Amino acid sequence: HTAVPREDVDAYVKSRILPAGGPSQAARVDGSGANLLLKECPSAGFCSPTKYAGTGKPGNDYKFAILRDGGAYFCHRCGGKGSWYDLRLGMSGAVPSSLEGEVQSTPRMCGATPKPDAAIAARCPVALFDPQGAEVKRYLNDTRGLNDTTLAVYGVGYASRKFRDGERWVDEPCATFPWIRVSDDGPASTLRLKVRSVRTKRHMRVEPAGGDWGLFGLHTVSDDAAELVITEGEYDAMAVYQATGRAAVSLPNGAASLPPAVLPLLERFKRIFLWCDGDEAGVNAARKFSAKLGRHRCVVVRAPDDLKDANDCLRKDPALVKRALDDAGAPDHDGLVSFKELRGQVLHELRHPDLYVGAPLPSFPKLTGLVKGARPGELTLLTGPSGAGKTTLASQISIDLLESGAPTLWGSFEVKNSALAIKMLRQQARRRDGLPNEPRLLDALCDDFQRLPLHFMRFHAATEVDDVVDAMEFAAYVHDVEHVVLDNLQFMTQAGPRDASRFEAQDRAIARFRDFATRRGVHVVLVVHPRKEDPTQKLALTSIYGGAKAAQEADNVLILQAPAQPVAPGHASSQSSQAPIPKWVEVAKNRYAGTLGSVMMAFNDTTCRYYELSAGASA
């Protein structure tokens, strides 16, 4: 059902699969025109060995079919099959090797996958109705409006968990939500538990780490059901069930991502009601997820009367939940949108303009006030003198967005990933005495950092733009990344065609990144070096290296100004080496808000963080 354009499938086969197969590999279109047939299996990771392998019999040729509309594959020789994602994952040396960390789409075929302790998982729903679960049950009943029957049907439970709050650990009462998988020939099983504090929303974890993906509420769906309601959150799924009696499941990561491992659980449904929140993140999630699930079977639901989600509808009037489902409509083409689809967002934005200024950067409130936050689908250029701290600034911006829950992809072609990770770890720790030497404390900081939805590209030094964009596309599909940082552009113009000038290569790269940001709804930060100019003078838009296309295509241009101070011969600089060195970030272009200005900054070498000076922003 995944919506992958035919031209993307054709291009991937031509540029990736055929070259990887060597001179003996070939492809042809079948008689219907719907499939590409590969002469040979693209790699040993797809087809199982058979008695025909390596015999060269003509009857074994062209048995590997790839659906041109969607990218799903099927091997008529061994029966192997999978999605577009599985095809790309299985390609030797393809995009997944360009991302740090494990990528898992389907349950592991070998080795034990972690599961929650069965006794604990069974105890949590019982504990909810014991005196110890009173605070959690009261929150679910009174604040969320969910009755005991609904909580029991969905297996919601109680648990107490420790969460780190600054330098200390605190016990907090939590609601537990089981992630369920239903096998074809067996009962439903709990794969993991999502544990969320009822006191602090940001205190949440999934147990055990490294387990398989499931869906909250999947056991409530009958075996013969052809329709399904998918909501952004657990409370919303239960609200739909309580108000209408319809089975509903929730997205495991909310609006942040729809893991490909979940897609096989949803293949059997002919119609899917996709109900995300009415804010900008929810609207963007509905667009992305309907493409993954297949637009032909998705119906996008919007809460009426300026309400945010299904749980809000339940608490105001349960009849509003049914009304929202009845009024739902199919998502439009990627390039089209109707006012009916926009109406709820328009009204919500008019009534709550503060919610639509982009994701704030808590480290930089004055800079946020100028640029109005980081918005999806925009391209931001960051430039500044060599050694001024562009990478450090981009890193701190990404930490702000990561801590708000935005999945982020880093492409660092100049600084090794390990060095970048140390910098980001120091920035997230915010310890003025530096990272601790005590292993226990350092492990705790690393545990917190590892929970961030952060991914790194493995590329380093000169890299083809096509490879970078391919990795970005993969991360957008698999991890639903919302923020990409590329540092820096010059490393992606050194590996282009030899007959192209550096400026032409840069313009092509800018065009690719601009297209990706717009099409995928991802915010891209691109670090660009300036021209070689007088280091004692501040930079301007015209200082950006290359042609004018970079500044023209960008939605925002941020210049980290750090002009060198001329020092008379024989005299030492008057700047104390212990005092923070003032710099400023200049907003030289701001397409969304139009506000230009600058924010004075200083840098703390211990925390590796910038902070705004009280002199503030000047427009």
Secondary structure, DSSP 8 states (H G I E B T S, - for coil): -----HHHHHHHIIIIIHHHH-TT--EEE-TTSSEEEESS-S-TTTS---TTTTS--GGGTT-EEEETTT--EEETTT--EE-HHHHHHHSTTSGGGGBSS----S--SSS------HHHHHHHHHHTTSGGGHHHHHIIIIIS---HHHHHHHT-EEEEEEEEETTEEEEEEEEEEEEEEE-TTS-EEEEEEEEEESS-TT-EEEESTT----BBTGGGS-TT--EEEEESSHHHHHHHHHHH---EEE-TTTTS---GGGGGGGTT-SEEEEE--SSHHHHHHHHHHHHHH-GGGEEEE--STT--SHHHHHHH-THHHHHHHHT-B----TT---HHHHHHHHHHHHH-GGGGS-B--TT-HHHHHHH-SB-TT-EEEEE--TTSSHHHHHHHHHHHHHHTT--EEEEESSS-HHHHHHHHHHHHH--TT-S-SSHHHHHHHHHHHHTS-EEEB---SS--HHHHHHHHHHHHHHT---EEEEE-GGGGSSSS-TTS-HHHHHHHHHHHHHHHHHHHT-EEEEEE-B-S--TTS---GGGBSS-SHHHHH-SEEEEEE-------TT---SS-SSS---EEEEEEEETTT---EEEEEEEETTTTEEEEEEEEEE-
